[in-house]
Amino acid sequence: MHQSGDPVCASEPRARCEVVSRTSRSASGTLCRVQNISWTVIADDDRDLDPAVLEDAGDLCHLAFGPGFTSHDWAHTFGGQRLVVTDRSRVLGHTAVVPRSIRIGNQLLRVGYVEGVAVAPSLQGQGIGTLLMRATNDVVRLRYDVGVLSTGRHAFYERLGWERWEGPSYVQNGSRLARTPDEDAGIMVLRTPLTPCIDLRSEITCQAREGDDW
């Protein structure tokens, strides 16, 4: 059950672009130290998002990730649901949940793959990321078989319900299956009401794409 002020995602069909929260409360129920947060927006289609907001979100990702954030990384955020936290004048935080088909063991699952998790560098550590990821988790749980992401910040996501993947990872490129050992430690999953029985020690395989596969 969501407490008053928590980000809420309804299970009924929503408008393509909808304000789902007007709050500055973090996951613990305490107010974020940035008191003027007022909107969490979910867009099902980027064409329905204010172009200025989308541009600001891209700028934020480049600022937060630095020069290592490529055009491919930004392109990976398109095609699913986009979530932004703003103070009505600028984007403070951003995530995207994009649909991917990923094989876990012998099961091909519809995955909500989380991309572009970014908070303005000057505001990090003040609860915005937690606020944003709670709303992101709700999207994943309502729409996908399982959530997947790749990160080096395990503790942050673990306290929000994500689990470390313990098995080997692979990428499928046509008929070629390649091991991706450098990605093993970063993969995390979020179970949803639709998640079948999965073994965290089994193989996990994504489809190849331009840029980083995971």
trRosetta pair geometry for C-beta under 8 A, 3 or more apart (Angstrom, degrees):
i j d omega theta_ij theta_ji phi_ij phi_ji
2 6 4.1 -143 -168 73 99 128
2 7 7.6 -118 -141 73 138 38
2 8 5.2 -165 62 -90 172 94
3 6 5.0 96 56 -22 70 117
3 25 7.7 -107 94 134 114 155
3 29 6.0 -6 80 -104 165 101
5 21 7.9 69 -179 -157 44 101
5 23 4.3 134 -168 -130 77 136
5 25 4.2 74 136 6 123 143
6 21 7.5 -78 136 -118 29 125
6 23 7.2 -87 -72 84 11 171
6 25 6.5 -75 -78 90 52 125
6 27 7.8 63 -127 -120 105 48
6 134 6.6 -95 -167 142 96 144
7 20 5.9 55 -163 116 84 107
7 21 4.2 -61 -107 -55 71 145
7 23 7.2 -140 -62 46 62 128
7 40 5.3 -43 -112 74 117 163
7 131 6.7 119 -29 -178 120 72
7 134 5.3 141 40 101 117 101
7 135 3.6 -73 147 -78 158 95
7 138 6.5 -152 114 6 102 143
8 20 6.0 -148 70 175 60 96
8 21 6.7 138 19 -77 67 88
8 138 7.2 -174 -156 -152 25 166
9 14 7.8 -72 -162 -45 75 150
9 20 5.9 6 -87 -159 62 151
9 42 7.0 70 -112 -35 105 161
9 135 6.6 121 -45 -158 109 71
9 138 3.8 149 19 133 123 123
9 139 5.7 -161 -117 -69 167 59
9 142 5.8 -137 115 -3 122 149
10 14 6.1 135 60 -74 104 105
10 20 8.0 -150 -4 -129 81 108
11 142 5.5 -152 -107 -143 75 119
14 18 5.1 -94 171 1 116 153
14 20 8.0 -15 -145 -82 151 110
14 42 7.2 30 113 87 154 125
14 44 7.3 152 82 -33 100 128
15 18 4.5 126 60 -66 99 106
16 43 6.7 24 148 -159 74 63
16 44 4.5 -108 -149 52 64 104
16 45 4.8 -27 -171 24 125 104
16 48 4.3 102 112 19 122 170
17 41 6.6 9 -174 -179 85 109
17 42 7.4 -172 -142 94 44 49
17 43 4.4 3 -108 -112 89 81
17 44 7.1 -129 -61 22 53 71
17 45 7.3 -88 -48 54 92 74
17 48 4.1 -162 -23 127 120 111
17 49 5.7 171 -112 -78 136 61
18 41 7.1 166 84 -151 34 67
18 42 5.8 -11 59 59 83 89
19 22 6.7 33 161 -56 122 91
19 39 5.5 -71 -133 -146 109 98
19 40 7.2 111 -159 68 64 50
19 41 5.6 -41 -97 -97 59 76
20 40 5.6 -59 66 94 85 98
20 41 7.2 140 12 -117 82 25
20 42 5.5 29 -12 0 129 110
20 135 6.5 131 90 -141 131 122
21 39 7.2 128 82 -162 67 32
21 40 3.8 20 50 33 110 116
21 131 7.8 -170 118 179 156 104
21 135 6.5 -110 -8 -86 137 130
22 38 5.5 -2 -152 -178 81 67
22 39 6.2 -9 -103 -90 70 53
22 40 7.9 -140 -65 16 34 76
23 37 7.2 -8 102 107 41 104
23 38 8.0 109 13 -139 19 32
23 40 7.5 -23 42 -6 86 113
23 131 7.5 -166 97 -147 98 124
24 31 5.4 33 110 -157 100 86
24 32 4.8 -111 175 38 85 100
24 34 6.8 -140 -150 91 119 66
24 35 5.7 85 152 -146 171 38
24 36 7.4 84 -82 36 140 9
24 37 4.2 131 -103 56 88 102
24 38 7.5 -21 -54 -70 94 44
24 127 7.9 78 172 103 73 131
24 131 7.7 -52 -154 -97 36 155
25 29 6.2 -18 -172 -148 118 32
25 30 7.1 148 -151 81 73 21
25 31 5.9 -60 -100 -99 57 50
25 32 7.1 -173 -122 -15 7 81
25 131 7.2 137 88 -106 45 109
26 29 7.3 -44 72 22 67 18
26 30 5.6 -12 44 68 108 72
26 31 7.2 93 -2 172 87 9
26 32 5.2 120 -52 -69 97 76
26 127 3.6 -90 -82 -156 128 118
26 130 4.8 44 -161 88 98 130
26 131 5.5 -88 -113 -58 56 87
27 127 7.9 -162 10 -153 72 89
27 130 4.5 -106 -5 167 108 115
27 131 7.1 -149 -38 -75 72 44
27 133 7.9 -33 -55 73 130 94
27 134 5.1 170 -91 -64 98 130
27 160 6.8 -112 -103 -105 166 91
28 130 7.7 -4 -9 153 81 156
30 127 7.4 -126 91 -102 90 147
31 35 6.7 23 162 -108 127 79
31 127 7.7 142 139 76 35 170
32 35 7.2 -176 86 -77 78 38
32 37 5.9 29 61 10 141 139
32 126 5.6 73 -175 142 91 84
32 127 3.5 -152 -112 81 85 128
32 128 6.0 79 -146 -62 147 61
32 131 6.2 -42 -57 -35 132 135
33 126 4.3 -98 48 -153 103 103
33 127 6.4 135 7 11 72 114
34 37 5.5 79 106 -34 102 101
34 87 7.5 -98 157 -79 117 125
34 92 7.0 167 129 -157 162 154
34 123 5.6 15 -61 -148 143 119
34 126 5.2 84 -20 130 95 139
34 127 7.3 -157 23 57 88 97
34 128 6.3 10 32 -60 136 109
36 87 4.7 51 116 -149 101 118
36 88 8.0 -87 158 19 101 101
37 85 6.0 -14 -150 176 115 112
37 86 7.8 136 -145 89 67 27
37 87 5.8 -75 -99 -90 40 80
37 92 6.6 -95 -105 47 97 157
37 128 6.8 179 -88 -107 144 92
37 131 7.1 65 151 105 162 171
38 86 7.2 -43 59 93 80 71
38 87 6.1 89 12 -143 93 45
38 88 5.5 3 54 -37 133 102
39 84 7.9 13 112 102 99 84
39 85 6.9 160 88 -150 59 47
39 86 4.9 -9 63 55 110 91
39 87 7.9 -174 24 -87 87 14
39 88 6.5 111 -4 -69 121 67
40 83 6.6 -1 -177 -170 90 99
40 84 7.4 175 -150 86 49 41
40 85 5.4 -18 -99 -96 75 76
40 131 7.0 -141 -78 149 131 103
40 132 7.0 -178 -126 -107 114 62
40 135 5.2 -167 167 -64 144 165
41 49 7.5 122 133 -124 133 99
41 53 7.5 -15 64 176 153 155
41 83 6.9 164 82 -148 51 50
41 84 5.2 -9 54 56 99 88
41 86 7.1 11 -1 5 114 110
42 81 5.7 -12 -167 -172 98 111
42 82 7.3 150 -155 76 47 46
42 83 5.4 -16 -98 -96 70 81
42 135 7.2 -148 -64 163 109 119
42 139 6.6 169 -129 -85 135 127
43 46 6.1 86 128 -93 134 42
43 48 5.8 179 -151 79 102 93
43 49 4.2 -18 -108 -65 163 110
43 81 6.9 153 75 -157 46 58
43 82 4.7 -13 56 58 101 97
43 83 7.9 -172 19 -74 71 35
43 84 7.9 18 -3 5 108 103
44 48 7.3 17 57 43 71 135
44 81 5.8 -26 -102 -102 55 79
45 48 4.8 73 77 5 94 105
45 49 7.7 -168 97 -14 51 85
46 49 5.2 -49 -152 25 50 118
46 54 5.9 80 -164 -107 104 140
46 78 6.4 -45 -21 -131 145 91
46 82 6.3 62 -87 -1 86 144
49 53 5.6 -110 167 77 99 118
49 54 5.2 107 107 -54 122 104
49 82 6.6 -30 -62 73 155 134
50 53 4.1 82 71 2 98 108
50 54 7.0 -174 89 -8 52 82
51 54 5.5 -54 -148 38 37 112
51 55 6.2 38 154 -19 68 105
52 55 5.7 -52 -146 37 32 112
52 56 6.3 34 153 -19 64 106
53 56 5.6 -53 -146 37 31 112
53 57 6.3 36 152 -24 64 104
53 84 6.2 163 175 72 112 170
53 86 7.1 -67 -129 -68 109 143
53 91 6.2 116 -157 -64 71 113
54 57 5.6 -51 -148 32 32 114
54 58 6.7 33 153 -17 63 102
54 82 7.8 30 -109 137 87 165
55 58 5.8 -54 -154 35 33 111
55 59 6.5 33 150 -17 65 105
56 59 5.5 -54 -148 38 34 113
56 60 6.2 40 151 -25 66 104
56 90 6.1 -161 -162 -155 144 66
56 91 4.1 148 122 5 114 116
57 60 5.6 -50 -148 32 31 114
57 61 6.6 33 153 -20 63 102
57 82 7.2 49 175 179 171 126
57 84 5.6 -92 -89 -98 120 125
57 91 5.0 -137 -76 -162 63 172
57 94 4.5 124 -150 -105 98 145
57 116 7.8 55 163 157 103 138
58 61 5.8 -52 -150 32 33 110
58 62 6.6 29 154 -14 65 105
58 74 5.7 44 -134 -140 98 131
59 62 5.8 -57 -151 39 33 110
59 63 6.2 31 152 -19 67 109
59 91 7.9 133 60 52 93 122
60 63 5.6 -58 -148 39 31 111
60 64 6.0 24 158 -17 68 111
60 91 5.2 -104 -32 100 144 115
60 92 7.8 145 -125 -162 146 7
60 93 7.7 -164 162 -108 152 16
60 94 5.6 134 86 -2 134 128
60 118 5.4 145 132 117 97 129
60 120 6.2 -72 -140 -79 106 72
61 64 5.9 -57 -139 40 28 106
61 65 5.9 0 171 5 66 115
61 69 5.7 178 143 -174 89 154
61 73 7.4 -171 155 122 130 112
61 74 6.3 144 90 -97 147 89
61 77 7.5 -121 -79 -36 163 155
61 94 6.3 -75 -60 74 93 141
61 116 5.2 -41 -110 -150 133 102
61 118 4.7 -167 -102 -14 61 162
62 65 6.6 -67 -131 51 21 92
62 66 7.7 99 175 -79 52 2
62 69 5.3 -154 -111 82 51 132
62 74 7.8 -10 -59 -69 91 123
63 66 7.8 17 -180 -69 21 43
63 118 7.9 113 67 178 78 132
63 120 7.2 3 101 -132 133 62
63 121 6.4 -119 142 -11 100 109
64 69 7.7 70 71 -44 71 151
64 118 3.8 158 48 -153 159 107
64 119 6.5 117 -114 55 139 38
64 120 7.0 -108 -75 -106 103 21
64 121 5.9 178 -109 -54 64 83
65 68 5.8 -108 154 72 96 87
65 69 3.5 97 88 -52 131 120
65 73 7.3 -123 107 135 168 158
65 118 6.6 -75 -33 -101 92 121
66 69 6.5 130 64 -1 40 95
69 73 5.0 -114 -160 76 66 150
69 74 7.1 77 161 -48 98 87
70 73 4.8 111 52 0 67 99
70 74 7.4 -131 102 2 43 84
70 211 6.1 -176 80 -122 129 118
71 74 5.8 -52 -151 38 37 109
71 75 6.2 41 149 -22 66 106
72 75 5.4 -53 -145 37 33 114
72 76 6.5 43 152 -29 64 101
72 210 5.1 -133 -128 123 120 93
72 211 2.7 168 141 -64 142 132
72 212 7.1 143 116 11 123 68
73 76 5.7 -49 -156 24 31 116
73 77 7.7 34 148 -24 57 97
73 115 7.7 177 -174 -172 69 111
73 116 7.2 131 157 -79 89 86
73 211 6.1 -172 -53 -171 55 150
73 212 7.0 35 -88 19 84 112
74 77 6.0 -50 -166 19 42 113
74 116 7.3 73 -116 -92 49 128
75 78 6.0 -51 -167 18 47 114
75 210 7.4 0 82 80 142 116
75 211 7.3 158 56 -8 110 144
76 96 7.9 150 117 82 67 137
76 98 6.8 -136 168 14 65 159
76 115 5.0 -159 121 -140 101 155
76 116 7.4 166 87 -35 91 100
76 209 7.2 107 -102 122 101 145
76 211 6.5 -109 -45 76 119 144
76 212 7.7 -34 -54 59 158 89
77 82 6.8 68 161 -105 101 103
77 96 3.8 128 -158 15 84 160
77 98 6.9 -160 -150 -44 25 124
77 115 4.7 -151 -91 105 70 124
77 116 4.3 12 -91 -13 128 143
78 96 7.5 -39 -54 -165 25 154
78 98 7.2 50 80 -101 27 127
79 98 5.0 56 76 -140 98 107
79 99 7.0 -107 131 35 103 81
80 96 6.1 117 67 170 104 89
80 97 4.9 -116 131 99 136 58
80 98 3.7 -162 -7 -106 129 44
80 99 5.4 155 -95 -12 112 70
80 112 7.3 136 -167 -141 149 77
80 113 7.9 170 -21 53 161 74
81 96 6.9 166 88 -158 50 58
81 97 4.6 1 56 54 98 101
81 98 8.0 -158 30 -72 56 42
81 139 5.2 -145 87 -166 157 145
81 143 7.5 126 -18 35 138 165
82 94 7.4 -20 -173 -161 91 92
82 95 7.7 172 -156 92 50 47
82 96 4.9 -19 -106 -106 70 88
82 97 8.0 -159 -73 24 31 65
83 94 7.0 150 88 -155 61 44
83 95 4.9 -1 58 60 107 87
83 96 7.2 -175 20 -83 71 37
83 97 7.5 44 -10 -7 107 97
83 132 6.2 144 123 -162 122 88
83 135 5.6 160 -153 108 147 120
83 136 5.6 -136 29 -78 155 83
83 139 7.0 -142 -52 -21 128 148
84 91 5.2 -62 -165 -134 121 107
84 93 6.8 156 -158 85 50 58
84 94 5.2 -7 -106 -102 77 75
85 91 7.3 101 72 -163 49 63
85 92 4.9 -60 102 67 95 98
85 93 3.9 20 38 48 113 103
85 94 7.6 -130 23 -57 72 42
85 128 5.8 -174 87 -164 156 98
85 131 6.3 80 -96 101 149 119
85 132 5.2 -99 -25 -80 124 104
86 89 7.3 168 173 39 103 34
86 90 6.4 177 -148 87 88 31
86 91 5.4 -52 -93 -101 89 46
86 92 6.1 152 -113 5 30 88
87 90 6.3 4 43 49 94 74
87 92 6.0 74 -22 -37 92 126
91 94 6.1 27 169 -56 127 106
91 120 7.9 153 109 -54 64 105
92 119 6.7 4 152 -151 71 74
92 120 5.3 -69 -150 -3 58 117
92 123 5.9 -38 -162 71 103 163
92 128 5.6 -110 135 -147 114 148
93 118 6.7 178 -149 94 55 54
93 119 4.6 -10 -104 -104 93 75
93 120 7.2 -90 -64 -6 60 76
93 123 7.9 -106 -56 95 93 128
93 128 4.6 -178 -48 154 137 112
93 129 6.4 -170 -132 -83 136 50
93 131 7.5 127 52 74 162 100
93 132 4.4 -125 134 -59 138 148
94 116 5.8 -47 121 138 106 107
94 117 7.5 -174 93 -135 61 26
94 118 5.0 0 55 56 96 94
94 132 7.6 -20 11 -156 6 149
95 114 6.1 -23 -173 -162 115 97
95 115 7.4 134 -169 72 64 44
95 116 6.2 155 -137 88 37 78
95 117 4.9 13 -103 -99 96 69
95 118 7.7 169 -72 20 56 61
95 132 5.7 142 -9 156 116 114
95 133 6.9 111 -49 -89 157 61
95 136 4.7 -27 96 -88 154 137
96 114 7.2 145 79 -155 49 49
96 115 4.7 -27 68 67 102 93
96 116 5.0 42 12 44 104 119
97 112 4.6 -5 -174 -175 112 103
97 113 7.0 143 -158 65 55 38
97 114 5.7 -23 -99 -95 72 65
97 115 7.7 169 -87 20 23 77
97 136 6.2 159 -53 -156 115 87
97 139 5.2 179 15 113 160 131
97 140 5.9 -148 -134 -72 142 81
97 143 7.7 110 127 67 139 133
97 144 7.6 -134 172 -25 122 139
97 147 7.7 -60 -134 -125 113 101
98 112 7.6 133 59 -158 28 52
98 113 5.2 -35 66 63 81 94
98 115 5.9 10 4 4 114 125
99 110 6.3 -23 -154 -171 102 91
99 111 7.1 132 -157 73 49 53
99 112 6.8 -33 -93 -98 55 52
99 113 7.4 114 -143 14 6 90
99 144 7.2 -170 -111 -102 79 112
100 111 4.8 -31 70 68 83 107
100 113 4.5 28 9 -19 125 131
100 148 7.5 -77 62 54 123 125
100 206 6.5 -2 157 -144 136 102
100 207 7.0 -157 -167 31 100 101
101 108 5.9 7 -177 -178 103 101
101 109 7.3 157 -153 76 56 38
101 110 6.6 -32 -100 -101 67 51
101 111 7.0 152 -110 14 14 94
101 207 6.5 47 68 -18 88 123
102 108 7.6 163 84 -152 26 57
102 109 5.9 -28 69 63 75 89
102 111 4.4 21 16 -20 115 145
102 113 7.6 119 -33 -70 130 112
102 146 7.9 -93 67 72 119 113
102 148 6.1 15 21 -6 168 160
102 204 6.5 10 167 -174 113 89
102 205 6.7 166 -165 81 68 48
102 206 5.1 -26 -113 -96 96 71
102 207 7.8 -121 -89 -6 58 76
103 106 7.5 -18 -174 -142 105 17
103 107 6.8 156 -154 81 63 40
103 108 5.0 -32 -95 -96 81 66
103 109 7.3 143 -106 13 28 76
103 172 7.6 58 15 -21 125 137
103 203 7.6 0 112 110 97 96
103 204 7.2 165 88 -154 57 42
103 205 4.3 -7 58 57 103 103
104 107 5.4 -21 67 66 79 95
104 109 5.8 2 12 2 108 127
104 146 7.3 16 -19 40 151 160
104 198 5.2 -8 137 -137 140 123
104 202 6.2 89 174 89 72 121
104 203 7.6 172 -153 90 39 54
104 204 5.3 -3 -107 -108 72 80
104 205 7.9 -165 -69 24 34 69
105 198 6.7 -168 -1 -140 121 75
105 199 6.3 82 -65 38 130 99
105 202 4.0 -15 -74 160 88 155
105 203 6.4 123 -89 50 35 74
107 196 6.0 -138 -152 60 165 141
107 198 7.2 -109 48 -96 139 93
109 145 4.1 -134 -169 90 102 146
109 146 5.5 19 147 20 149 110
109 195 8.0 24 -144 -126 144 64
109 196 7.5 -143 -94 20 117 105
110 144 5.6 -138 116 -146 87 74
110 145 4.8 116 55 -4 71 108
111 144 6.0 51 -163 -176 21 130
111 145 6.6 -56 -76 57 48 94
111 146 5.7 -32 -114 74 78 80
111 147 7.0 113 -167 -127 78 21
111 148 5.0 -9 -171 10 131 115
112 139 6.8 168 -161 117 151 89
112 140 4.0 -165 79 -123 148 82
112 143 6.2 94 -74 83 129 99
112 144 3.5 -146 -26 -13 100 160
112 146 7.5 -158 27 97 78 34
112 147 4.8 -35 72 -105 99 74
112 148 7.5 152 76 22 49 66
112 190 8.0 -47 70 61 108 115
113 147 7.7 152 -91 -161 27 59
113 148 5.2 -26 -107 71 73 92
113 149 6.8 137 -166 -84 60 57
114 117 6.3 29 153 -49 110 111
114 136 6.2 68 -121 170 122 133
114 140 7.2 -43 -60 -70 105 132
114 147 6.3 31 -27 -173 108 107
114 148 7.3 -169 13 86 80 40
114 149 4.0 -30 57 -82 105 118
115 149 7.7 -167 -63 -124 40 92
117 129 7.1 68 171 -144 104 101
117 132 7.5 148 -147 111 85 128
117 133 7.1 29 -137 -82 126 101
117 136 7.8 -36 -102 -52 104 172
117 149 7.5 32 -19 -155 130 146
117 151 7.7 -13 44 -95 138 121
119 123 5.9 -115 161 87 103 94
119 124 5.0 129 93 -91 120 75
119 128 4.9 133 -134 90 126 120
119 129 4.9 -82 -40 -63 139 92
119 132 7.3 -169 -79 11 100 146
120 123 4.5 50 74 24 101 109
120 124 7.3 -149 86 -40 48 74
120 128 7.7 11 30 77 84 165
121 124 5.9 -29 -149 -11 35 116
123 126 5.4 -79 -179 33 71 130
123 128 5.7 38 134 -2 116 145
124 128 7.6 -90 -106 46 38 111
124 129 7.0 32 -137 -27 72 123
127 130 5.3 -57 -156 41 57 114
127 131 5.9 61 148 -25 80 104
128 131 5.6 -55 -150 36 32 114
128 132 6.2 29 155 -17 66 110
129 132 5.7 -58 -145 40 30 111
129 133 6.1 23 160 -15 67 110
129 156 7.0 -26 127 -172 135 132
130 133 6.0 -58 -140 40 27 105
130 134 6.4 34 158 -25 63 103
130 160 7.1 -168 -137 -80 75 121
131 134 6.1 -55 -155 27 26 111
131 135 7.1 18 152 -9 59 105
132 135 6.0 -61 -160 38 34 107
132 136 6.2 34 146 -20 68 110
133 136 5.0 -49 -140 39 41 118
133 137 6.1 51 155 -26 68 98
133 156 8.0 139 -13 150 169 100
133 157 7.4 -133 -165 -111 152 71
133 160 5.3 -21 125 -150 127 168
134 137 5.7 -46 -149 30 30 114
134 138 6.8 34 150 -21 59 102
134 160 6.9 -128 -78 -143 64 115
135 138 5.6 -50 -155 30 36 115
135 139 6.8 38 149 -20 64 100
136 139 5.7 -51 -155 31 36 112
136 140 6.5 33 150 -16 67 105
137 140 5.7 -57 -149 38 34 111
137 141 6.1 29 156 -19 69 109
137 147 7.2 -75 -126 -33 60 167
137 160 6.2 -149 -57 161 142 109
137 161 6.4 86 -139 52 143 130
137 190 6.3 -138 -131 -167 87 155
138 141 5.9 -56 -142 38 29 109
138 142 6.2 18 162 -12 64 113
139 142 6.3 -69 -148 41 24 104
139 143 6.0 -20 171 14 63 123
140 143 6.8 -86 -137 50 18 88
140 144 5.3 -48 -161 39 62 121
140 146 7.9 -6 173 158 108 25
140 147 3.8 16 -171 -77 148 120
140 190 5.6 58 119 85 148 134
140 192 6.2 -139 134 -74 79 124
141 144 7.7 -40 -68 47 10 79
141 147 7.6 -40 -56 -32 58 118
141 190 7.3 -85 -66 137 82 116
141 192 4.3 175 -132 -127 55 95
141 193 6.5 73 -178 -1 87 85
142 192 7.7 -124 -20 -155 22 126
144 147 6.3 105 83 -70 136 63
144 192 6.0 136 81 -5 69 161
144 194 7.0 -160 116 60 32 132
145 192 6.6 172 164 51 18 121
145 194 4.8 -100 -117 115 50 112
145 195 5.9 110 168 -94 66 52
145 196 7.3 -13 -169 -4 112 83
146 189 5.6 -13 171 -166 117 109
146 190 6.7 155 -175 73 65 55
146 191 6.3 -30 -123 -112 88 42
146 192 6.0 -154 -95 11 38 99
146 194 7.6 -125 -44 87 57 88
146 195 4.8 82 -81 -106 91 102
146 198 7.2 26 -86 -16 153 157
147 162 7.3 -85 95 -108 119 96
147 189 6.3 140 80 -165 62 53
147 190 3.3 2 53 48 121 108
147 191 7.9 -80 27 -16 86 14
147 192 6.8 108 -18 -42 87 107
148 187 6.7 -19 -164 -162 97 93
148 188 7.2 155 -152 82 50 48
148 189 5.5 -18 -96 -103 69 73
148 190 7.7 -140 -56 18 31 76
148 204 7.8 163 -125 -177 138 138
149 157 7.1 -153 68 -119 132 156
149 162 7.3 -44 40 -136 112 147
149 187 7.6 159 86 -146 38 49
149 188 5.5 -16 63 59 83 94
149 190 8.0 35 2 -13 100 105
150 183 6.4 -50 -129 -158 133 96
150 186 4.3 47 -166 127 81 116
150 187 5.6 -28 -100 -88 77 57
150 188 7.5 161 -96 16 27 76
150 212 7.8 -132 67 147 153 132
150 214 4.5 100 -60 146 151 101
151 154 6.7 156 98 -69 106 51
151 156 7.8 -102 155 59 150 110
151 157 6.2 125 54 -17 156 140
151 186 5.6 166 52 -167 30 89
151 188 6.3 -23 31 6 106 123
152 186 6.0 -39 -68 -113 58 102
153 156 4.5 3 146 20 111 122
153 157 6.6 111 103 -12 83 94
154 157 6.2 -74 -155 45 35 99
154 158 5.7 36 156 -28 75 112
154 164 6.0 8 -142 -78 127 111
154 188 6.8 161 -124 -73 77 131
155 158 5.6 -53 -138 33 30 114
155 159 6.7 26 165 -17 63 103
156 159 6.7 -68 -165 32 23 102
156 160 7.2 3 147 -2 59 113
157 160 5.6 -69 -155 46 42 106
157 161 8.0 -73 167 59 66 48
157 162 3.8 -25 153 44 104 140
157 188 5.5 89 114 124 148 168
158 161 7.9 162 -172 24 29 10
158 162 5.9 -87 -83 70 37 79
158 163 7.3 77 -118 -96 78 36
158 164 7.4 -16 -85 -33 109 89
158 188 7.8 -118 -68 -138 69 138
161 190 5.9 64 111 -135 99 96
161 191 7.9 -110 161 41 105 78
162 188 4.4 43 163 157 120 127
162 189 6.7 155 -158 75 78 27
162 190 5.0 -53 -101 -74 74 86
163 188 6.3 158 76 -160 34 80
163 189 5.5 -27 61 62 90 80
163 190 7.5 150 13 -87 78 38
163 191 7.4 29 6 -19 124 95
163 200 6.3 -90 135 -106 126 137
164 185 7.9 -20 -160 -163 116 50
164 187 7.6 98 -163 87 57 59
164 188 5.6 -47 -98 -103 42 82
164 200 7.5 74 94 -175 57 131
165 169 7.2 75 115 -66 143 105
165 184 7.2 -126 97 -167 103 60
165 187 4.0 -23 30 101 134 106
165 188 6.3 -147 -14 -93 84 26
165 189 5.9 86 -68 -16 94 103
165 200 5.9 -155 -137 -164 48 83
165 204 5.9 -44 -161 -3 147 151
166 200 4.6 65 20 132 103 97
166 201 4.7 -35 93 -90 111 65
167 184 7.8 -128 103 -142 33 101
167 199 7.3 75 -47 113 136 86
167 200 6.5 178 -14 145 95 44
167 201 4.6 111 -69 175 95 30
167 202 4.8 -62 -70 70 169 21
167 203 5.6 -121 146 -73 130 27
167 204 6.1 126 80 -10 110 90
168 179 6.6 -41 175 -140 120 99
168 181 7.2 -36 -143 -98 91 70
168 184 6.2 -47 -128 -103 44 119
168 203 5.5 -22 71 -112 87 75
168 204 7.6 -177 93 28 42 70
169 179 7.6 104 85 -163 55 58
169 180 4.7 -55 105 68 101 100
169 181 7.5 162 52 -89 87 25
169 183 4.8 -85 81 89 151 109
169 184 5.2 -166 6 -87 106 62
169 187 5.9 145 -76 -23 137 149
169 203 7.6 145 -100 -163 24 64
169 204 5.2 -28 -110 72 73 93
169 205 7.3 154 -165 -86 55 42
169 206 7.7 2 -171 3 101 95
169 214 6.8 19 167 -78 149 143
170 177 5.6 4 177 -176 133 92
170 178 6.4 151 -160 79 78 40
170 179 5.7 -49 -104 -103 79 42
170 180 6.1 154 -116 8 21 90
170 203 6.2 9 0 -175 117 110
170 204 7.2 169 26 87 74 44
170 205 4.3 -19 73 -106 102 89
170 206 7.7 174 90 25 55 58
171 177 7.6 164 82 -153 41 50
171 178 5.3 -17 59 63 88 94
171 180 5.4 72 -17 -41 99 127
171 205 6.9 164 -95 -158 18 72
171 206 5.7 -25 -114 69 71 80
171 207 7.3 61 -163 177 75 10
171 208 5.2 84 164 -77 113 76
171 213 4.4 -19 -110 174 140 162
171 214 7.6 -114 -76 -41 110 87
172 176 7.4 150 -159 83 49 51
172 177 5.6 -19 -104 -103 71 73
172 205 5.5 59 -29 168 104 116
172 206 7.2 -157 20 97 83 32
172 207 5.5 -43 67 -108 96 54
172 208 6.5 -125 86 -17 43 83
173 176 4.8 -21 70 68 88 102
173 177 8.0 172 26 -83 66 27
173 178 6.7 9 11 3 111 113
173 207 7.8 117 -84 -168 48 58
173 208 3.8 35 -91 -18 90 147
174 208 7.9 -28 -7 27 65 131
177 205 7.1 -37 -141 -134 105 134
180 183 4.3 6 135 21 113 121
180 184 7.4 163 104 -44 73 70
180 213 6.6 -128 -93 71 154 132
180 214 6.5 152 138 -22 155 127
181 184 5.6 -21 -159 -15 47 117
183 186 5.8 -76 -164 44 56 107
183 187 6.2 56 150 -40 89 104
183 213 7.6 -74 -66 76 159 98
183 214 4.4 108 -147 24 141 159
184 187 6.6 -64 -159 14 27 109
186 214 7.1 123 84 130 119 134
187 204 6.5 172 155 80 161 151
187 214 6.6 -77 -81 -162 99 136
189 198 7.7 -86 135 99 164 150
189 200 7.4 -153 34 -113 130 91
191 195 4.3 -96 -152 23 79 165
191 198 7.8 -165 -100 36 101 119
192 195 5.1 128 47 -30 62 96
195 198 6.5 -72 175 -1 103 117
198 202 7.0 -118 -175 34 77 128
199 202 4.3 91 78 -24 101 107
206 213 5.8 150 88 160 121 96
206 214 6.2 149 24 -87 150 71
207 213 7.9 -152 100 -156 34 98
208 213 5.5 -54 -124 -112 54 114
209 213 6.0 138 35 -119 77 57
